[in-house]
Amino acid sequence: MTMQFLQLTTSDGVSTLTLNNPAKHNAMNFAMWQALPGLLQAVAADTATRVFVLAGAGERAFCSGNDVSEFDKVRSTPAQIEHYNELQRTVCTNLAKLAKPTIAMIDGYCLGAGFEFALLCDFRYCTPASRFAVPAVKLGLPYRYEDIVKLLDVIGPARTREMVLGGRQVDGDSAAGIGLVHRLAASREALHRDVAALADELAAAAPLSLAAAKITISEATRRDAAPDLAFCQKLADEVYASRDYAEGRAAFAAKRKPSFEGR
């Protein structure tokens, strides 16, 4: 599926959504925010998709944040601000609740909204050329509670203060050093290889087991309410009752690779 600023492709169980606005370092414009909820819902409903990869077009950016040049037209009045922010919340909620493993493939600028996308993904792989930052204080924008919490949960309060209050950029090497990313690839080519290897590994795993584990982690770390233990147990029971669990046992006994169907 290809739109002007978004490209969604699926191959061998891996769906890759590419933010395609390289002329503006893949900045998020209003049209992209409007299209993303539907695209993420399509990925969630697609049984052929087992892994979701988020990437940026070109060689200079993953996503440089919002397209600030549009703000006078689409984010200046109170009504516009609320509508814009609600779109952002919907996209972020859809990405966070995607029950399939998600990977952010980062090369170049990863700022603002792009940084938020990366934090919402299960895995973050980057190159030394990557640059992470929260530039809100330099643009006169608020960095809301729900956004700060995402960063706090990954790098802790001290590093969060550095990034949010200072608005400074963190390069790929430093990001790896503070635990902001899971892997630092040596080059753009190595990044693509590393992400492909991880995606293939995840796509070969049992989808129901992955979904149950991912949701349980989310429940265990949620801040807005107590974890839903009954729901977590229900997911575990469904995995035990699945064909994939029987297939996993049979494959282990036969010393062969399992072939999981997600049911």
N, C-alpha and C positions, 0 to 999 in steps of 0.2 A: 504494500500500500504506500503510495507516494503522494505527498502534498507539497505545496511550495516550500514550506519550511521544515517539514517532518517526513522522514522516510522510515517505513516499517517493513522489515524483511524477516522471513522465517525459513530456516533450513536446519534439518536434522534435530528438531526439537528446541532450537535456540532462536528466539525472536530478538532482533536488534532494532532498537529505535534510535535513529540518528537525528540529532538536532542540526538542521541544515540551514544555517544563516551565517555562513563563514565571513561574509563581508562585514558583519558586525560582531565577529568573534562568537557566533552562535548565541547572541543575546536573545532572550525570550521576549517576543513581541505579543501584542494582544491576541492576534490570530492564532498563535501557537498555544497560548493559554486556553483559548476557546476549544481548540481541537484535541488537546491532550486527554481530557476526561474520557472521551469516546474511544480514543486509541487504547488507553489503559484498560478500559472495560472490555474491549475486544481481545486484548492479550489475556486477561483473566478468564474469559469464557472459552478461549481456544484450547481444546484438549491436546492439540498437536504441539503446543508450546509448553516446554518444561522448564526453560530458563529464560530470563529476560536480561538483555544487555542494553545499557544506555551509553551512547557515544556522541561525540561531536564531529561535525564535518570539517574538512581542512586539516591544517597542520599547526594551528596556533591556539586553538581553544577547545575545551570541552563545552563550557558555557560560561559566558562572562557576566551572567546575571540578567536583570531586566533591561529592556531597551528604554533607557531613561529619556531618549529623545521623543518618545510618544507620550510622556506623562502629562504634558499640558493638555493633550486632547483626550486621554483616556483615564487619567488618574489625578485629577486636580480638584474636583468638587467632592463634597462628602459622599454623595451618592455614587459617584464614579469610584472613589477610593474603596468603598464597601464592596461594590460589585467586583472590582479587580481583586481585592483581597479574598473574597469568597471563591473566586475562580482558582486562585493559588491554593487555598485550603483544600478545595475539592481534588485538585491534581495531587497534592502531597498526601492526602488521605488515601486516594486510590493507589498511589505508589507504595505507601507504607503497608497497606492491607493486601497487597498482591501476595497470594499464598505460594507463589513460585519463587525460587531463588533469584535475586537480582544482583547484577554486577555493574558498577560504574567504571567505564574504561576511560581514564583521564589522561589527557596530554595537552599541556598548555594551560590557559586560564580556566580556573574553576572558582568563580566568584559569586557572591550573593545568592541568587536563586539557584544557580548551578551548583554551588557548594551545598545548598540545602538538598538538592536532588541526590548528590553524592552521599550525604549523611544518611539519607533514607534507604540507600541500597545496602544489601547484606554484605557485599564485598566491594572494596575500593582498590583498584590497581592503578598505578600512575607511573610517569616517567620523571627523570630529574628536571625536565623542562616545565613540569607542572607548577602552577602558582595558585595557591589557595588564599582566599581572603574574605572577610566580612566588611565591605566598605560602607556600611550604613551610616556610621558617624561622620563620614566624609561627604555624604550626600544629603545629610539632614533627615534621614529616614529612621523610623523606629526599628529595632530588632526585637520582635515580640517574644513573649514568654515561651511559646511553643517552639520557636526557632532556636532560642538560646538553650533550651533543654536538650535538643538534639545534639548540640555540640558538647554540652556538659557531660552527657552520657558517654561520649566517645573519648574526650581528652581531659576531662576534669575541670574544676573551677579555675585553677591558676592559669592554665593554658587558654581557657576560654576568655578570661579577662584580657590576656595579651592580645588575642585575635579580635575580640569584639571592641574593647575600649581603645586599643591602639590602631585597629584597622589595618594592621600591617600584613603584607603578603608572606606566606610561608612556602618555600620551594619544596620540590619533591623529596629531596634528601631529608630535610627537616620534618616534613610530614610523616615520613617513615619512622623517624627517630622518636616522635611523640605519640606514635600509635594512631595517627589520623588515617593512614592507609594500611592495607593488609600486605601489599607487595609493591616494591619499587623495581620496575623493569629497567634494564640498562638503556633501552632505546624504544622508539615508536614501534619498530618491527618486533622487538622482544615483547612489548606490551600486547600486541595483537596475538602473538603466539601464546603468551601466558594466559590471557583471557580466554582464548579458544580452548586451551587445555582444561582450564577450570570449568568452563561451560560444558564441555564434553563429559567431564567427570560427573557433574551435577545432573546432566540430562540422562545419564545411564543409571542414576540412583532411583529408588522407589518414590514416585511423586507423592503418594499419600503420606509416606513416612516423612518426607521433606516438609510437606505442608504442615503436618502436625507439629514437627519440631520447630519450624519457624514461628507458627502462631503461639506455641507455648513459650518460646523465648520472649515474644512480644508481650504476652500476658504477664510473665514474671518480671518484666522491666517497666511495665506501664506506671505512669505517675498520676493519672487522672482518677484511678479507682483501684480497688483491690483486684488481684488476679482472679479470673474466672476459672477456678479449679475444676468445677464440674464440666465446663466446656473442654478444658484440656483433657480430662479423663475420657470424655465422649470421643474426642479425636483419637486418643490412644486405643480405645476399644474398637473403633472403626478400622484402624490399621491392623489390629490383631485379626479382625474378621475378614480382611481383604484377600483377594486372590494373590496379590503381590506378596503377602506374608507367606502363603503356601509356596509360591514360586521361589522365594528366597531360601526357604528350608530345603526345597527339592534341589535347587542349584548347588547349595552348600554340600548336600549329601552326594551329589553326582560330580562334584569338583569341576563345575562349569560356571560360566558367567550367567547371571540371572537375566531374564528378559521381562522387565516390569511393564505393566500396561496401565497403571494408575487406577486400578479397580480391585 
